Amino acid sequence: MIEIKNLQKWYGAKEVLKGIDLALEEGKVYGIVGENGAGKTTLFRCIAGLEDYEGEVLSPYVPLKESLGFLTTIPFFFDRMKGREYIQLISVARGNADVDIDGQNIFDLPLDQYAENYSTGMKKKLALTAILMQENAIYILDEPFNGVDIQSNLIIAEIIRKLKELGKTILISSHIFSTLSDACDKICVLKEGKIVQEIEPKDFPQLEKDMREESSLEIIRKLNLR
């Protein structure tokens, strides 16, 4: 289990995360939803050890970052690095040089082309493929379905289900509610740097309804369309 206790993050005088408490169990999928600026990506970066913070992130994996695969919203690639070289770099960084790159190229990516020239969706699929080859215990997936074609989204959904079967801990954010409701054991609502709700599957339909009424429907009313 990963326990997050009173996690706080400041950027200068601005408090972005205001005392986050979460318990993440093995073999469970957790969704994080919230408006832009609510703190989702900052929370992920803190858990992944990419940001300093106040509070605690407790885990049986020490250091946690060496057992964690983090798929960022916009993956970063070095200039003039081919897809194959990127996977090799990520794998070797975890001491796993013996990977079947071509055999595990499930998205049929052009691995001998420069990653910087990939489309947005291809970059995301390359980054996901690389962290899967690391065989992590924990996966943080920040908007994994965004910018990816429909067929690949179906594959990603199946990957998440398989990771759950294997006992992995998975944390996901997505603006597509159906992708969360289909996969998650719990959805946490992050608002203004705080977890304000933790929703069980039986209440997912009500959460989706509440979110629609609070956001999109109100915005459409303000447009006063004729």
C-alpha positions as CSV (number, residue, x, y, z in Angstrom):
1,M,0.0,0.0,0.0
2,I,1.1,3.6,-0.7
3,E,0.0,6.1,1.9
4,I,-0.1,9.8,1.2
5,K,-0.3,11.8,4.4
6,N,-1.0,15.6,4.6
7,L,0.8,16.2,1.3
8,Q,1.3,20.0,0.7
9,K,2.9,21.8,-2.2
10,W,3.7,25.5,-2.5
11,Y,4.9,27.4,-5.5
12,G,6.1,30.6,-3.9
13,A,3.2,32.0,-1.9
14,K,0.6,29.9,-3.7
15,E,-0.5,26.7,-2.0
16,V,-1.3,24.2,-4.8
17,L,-1.9,21.1,-2.7
18,K,-3.6,21.6,0.6
19,G,-3.0,18.5,2.7
20,I,-3.8,15.5,0.5
21,D,-4.5,12.2,2.2
22,L,-4.8,9.0,0.1
23,A,-4.4,5.3,0.6
24,L,-3.6,3.4,-2.6
25,E,-3.9,-0.4,-2.4
26,E,-2.2,-3.0,-4.6
27,G,-4.3,-4.3,-7.5
28,K,-6.6,-1.2,-7.5
29,V,-7.1,1.5,-10.0
30,Y,-7.7,5.0,-8.8
31,G,-9.0,7.9,-10.8
32,I,-8.3,11.6,-10.1
33,V,-10.7,14.1,-11.6
34,G,-10.8,17.9,-11.3
35,E,-10.9,21.0,-13.3
36,N,-7.7,22.4,-14.9
37,G,-5.6,23.9,-12.2
38,A,-7.0,21.7,-9.5
39,G,-3.6,20.2,-8.8
40,K,-3.8,16.7,-10.5
41,T,-0.5,16.9,-12.3
42,T,1.3,18.5,-9.4
43,L,0.1,15.6,-7.2
44,F,1.3,13.1,-9.6
45,R,4.7,14.8,-9.9
46,C,5.1,14.8,-6.1
47,I,4.3,11.1,-5.8
48,A,6.7,10.4,-8.6
49,G,9.5,12.2,-6.7
50,L,9.8,15.0,-9.3
51,E,8.7,17.8,-7.0
52,D,9.7,18.7,-3.4
53,Y,6.7,18.7,-1.0
54,E,5.7,18.8,2.6
55,G,4.0,15.7,4.1
56,E,4.7,12.0,3.6
57,V,4.5,9.5,0.8
58,L,4.9,6.1,2.5
59,S,5.6,2.9,0.4
60,P,7.1,-0.5,0.7
61,Y,9.2,0.4,-2.3
62,V,12.3,2.4,-1.4
63,P,13.0,4.6,-3.2
64,L,9.5,4.7,-4.7
65,K,10.5,6.3,-7.9
66,E,12.5,3.2,-8.9
67,S,9.3,1.1,-8.9
68,L,7.1,3.7,-10.5
69,G,6.3,4.4,-14.1
70,F,5.0,7.9,-14.8
71,L,3.3,8.7,-18.1
72,T,3.2,12.5,-18.3
73,T,0.5,14.4,-20.3
74,I,3.2,15.6,-22.8
75,P,6.1,13.1,-22.8
76,F,9.6,14.6,-23.2
77,F,12.1,13.3,-25.7
78,F,15.7,14.3,-26.4
79,D,16.5,15.7,-29.8
80,R,17.7,13.3,-32.4
81,M,16.7,10.2,-30.4
82,K,15.0,7.4,-32.1
83,G,12.0,5.5,-30.6
84,R,14.1,2.4,-30.2
85,E,16.9,4.4,-28.4
86,Y,14.3,5.9,-26.1
87,I,13.0,2.5,-25.0
88,Q,16.5,1.2,-24.5
89,L,17.4,4.3,-22.4
90,I,14.3,3.9,-20.2
91,S,14.9,0.2,-19.8
92,V,18.6,0.4,-19.0
93,A,17.9,3.1,-16.4
94,R,16.1,0.4,-14.4
95,G,18.8,-2.2,-15.0
96,N,16.7,-4.1,-17.5
97,A,18.7,-4.2,-20.8
98,D,17.3,-7.5,-22.0
99,V,14.0,-6.3,-23.5
100,D,12.3,-7.6,-26.6
101,I,11.6,-4.2,-28.1
102,D,10.3,-5.3,-31.5
103,G,8.2,-8.1,-30.0
104,Q,6.6,-5.7,-27.5
105,N,6.0,-2.9,-30.0
106,I,2.3,-3.4,-29.6
107,F,1.4,-0.1,-31.2
108,D,3.4,-0.8,-34.3
109,L,5.5,2.4,-33.8
110,P,8.2,3.3,-36.3
111,L,11.0,2.8,-33.8
112,D,13.8,3.7,-36.1
113,Q,12.5,7.2,-36.7
114,Y,13.2,10.2,-34.5
115,A,10.7,10.4,-31.6
116,E,10.6,14.2,-31.9
117,N,8.9,13.7,-35.3
118,Y,6.2,11.5,-34.0
119,S,2.6,12.7,-33.7
120,T,1.2,13.6,-30.3
121,G,-0.5,10.2,-30.0
122,M,2.6,8.3,-31.2
123,K,4.7,10.0,-28.6
124,K,2.3,9.0,-25.8
125,K,2.2,5.4,-27.0
126,L,6.0,5.3,-27.2
127,A,6.3,6.7,-23.6
128,L,3.7,4.2,-22.4
129,T,5.4,1.3,-24.1
130,A,8.7,2.2,-22.5
131,I,7.4,2.4,-18.9
132,L,5.5,-0.9,-19.4
133,M,8.8,-2.6,-20.4
134,Q,10.3,-1.5,-17.0
135,E,7.9,-3.8,-15.2
136,N,6.9,-1.3,-12.5
137,A,4.8,-2.0,-9.4
138,I,3.1,1.4,-9.6
139,Y,1.8,3.3,-12.6
140,I,0.8,6.9,-12.8
141,L,-1.0,7.7,-16.0
142,D,-1.7,11.4,-16.6
143,E,-4.3,11.7,-19.4
144,P,-3.3,8.4,-21.1
145,F,-6.2,8.6,-23.5
146,N,-5.8,12.2,-24.6
147,G,-4.7,12.6,-28.2
148,V,-4.6,8.9,-28.9
149,D,-6.7,7.1,-31.6
150,I,-9.8,5.1,-30.7
151,Q,-8.2,1.7,-31.4
152,S,-5.2,2.5,-29.2
153,N,-7.4,3.8,-26.5
154,L,-9.1,0.3,-26.4
155,I,-5.7,-1.3,-26.1
156,I,-4.7,1.1,-23.3
157,A,-7.9,0.2,-21.4
158,E,-7.1,-3.5,-21.7
159,I,-3.5,-2.8,-20.5
160,I,-4.9,-1.1,-17.4
161,R,-7.2,-4.1,-16.8
162,K,-4.2,-6.5,-17.2
163,L,-2.0,-4.4,-14.8
164,K,-4.8,-4.6,-12.3
165,E,-4.9,-8.4,-12.6
166,L,-1.2,-8.5,-12.0
167,G,-1.6,-6.6,-8.7
168,K,-0.2,-3.3,-9.8
169,T,-1.3,0.0,-8.2
170,I,-2.6,2.4,-10.9
171,L,-3.4,6.1,-10.6
172,I,-5.1,7.8,-13.6
173,S,-6.4,11.2,-14.6
174,S,-8.7,11.7,-17.6
175,H,-11.1,14.2,-18.9
176,I,-13.1,11.3,-20.5
177,F,-15.3,10.1,-17.6
178,S,-16.2,6.8,-19.3
179,T,-12.6,5.7,-19.4
180,L,-12.4,6.2,-15.6
181,S,-15.8,4.7,-14.7
182,D,-15.0,1.5,-16.7
183,A,-11.5,1.0,-15.1
184,C,-11.5,2.5,-11.6
185,D,-12.2,1.0,-8.2
186,K,-12.4,4.5,-6.8
187,I,-12.5,8.0,-8.2
188,C,-11.2,10.9,-6.1
189,V,-12.4,14.5,-6.8
190,L,-9.6,17.1,-6.5
191,K,-10.8,20.7,-6.1
192,E,-8.6,23.7,-5.4
193,G,-5.8,21.5,-4.0
194,K,-8.0,19.2,-1.8
195,I,-9.6,15.8,-2.1
196,V,-13.2,16.7,-1.6
197,Q,-14.8,13.3,-2.5
198,E,-13.8,9.7,-2.8
199,I,-16.4,7.9,-4.9
200,E,-17.1,4.2,-5.0
201,P,-18.3,2.5,-8.3
202,K,-22.0,2.4,-7.3
203,D,-21.9,6.2,-7.2
204,F,-20.0,6.8,-10.4
205,P,-23.2,7.6,-12.4
206,Q,-24.2,10.3,-9.9
207,L,-20.7,11.8,-9.9
208,E,-20.8,12.0,-13.7
209,K,-24.2,13.7,-13.6
210,D,-23.0,16.2,-10.9
211,M,-19.9,17.0,-12.9
212,R,-21.8,17.6,-16.1
213,E,-24.3,19.9,-14.3
214,E,-21.5,21.8,-12.5
215,S,-19.4,22.4,-15.6
216,S,-20.5,22.0,-19.1
217,L,-24.2,22.6,-18.7
218,E,-23.7,25.8,-16.8
219,I,-21.2,27.0,-19.4
220,I,-23.6,26.3,-22.2
221,R,-26.3,28.3,-20.4
222,K,-24.0,31.3,-20.2
223,L,-23.5,31.2,-24.0
224,N,-27.2,32.0,-24.4
225,L,-27.3,30.1,-27.7
226,R,-30.1,30.9,-30.1
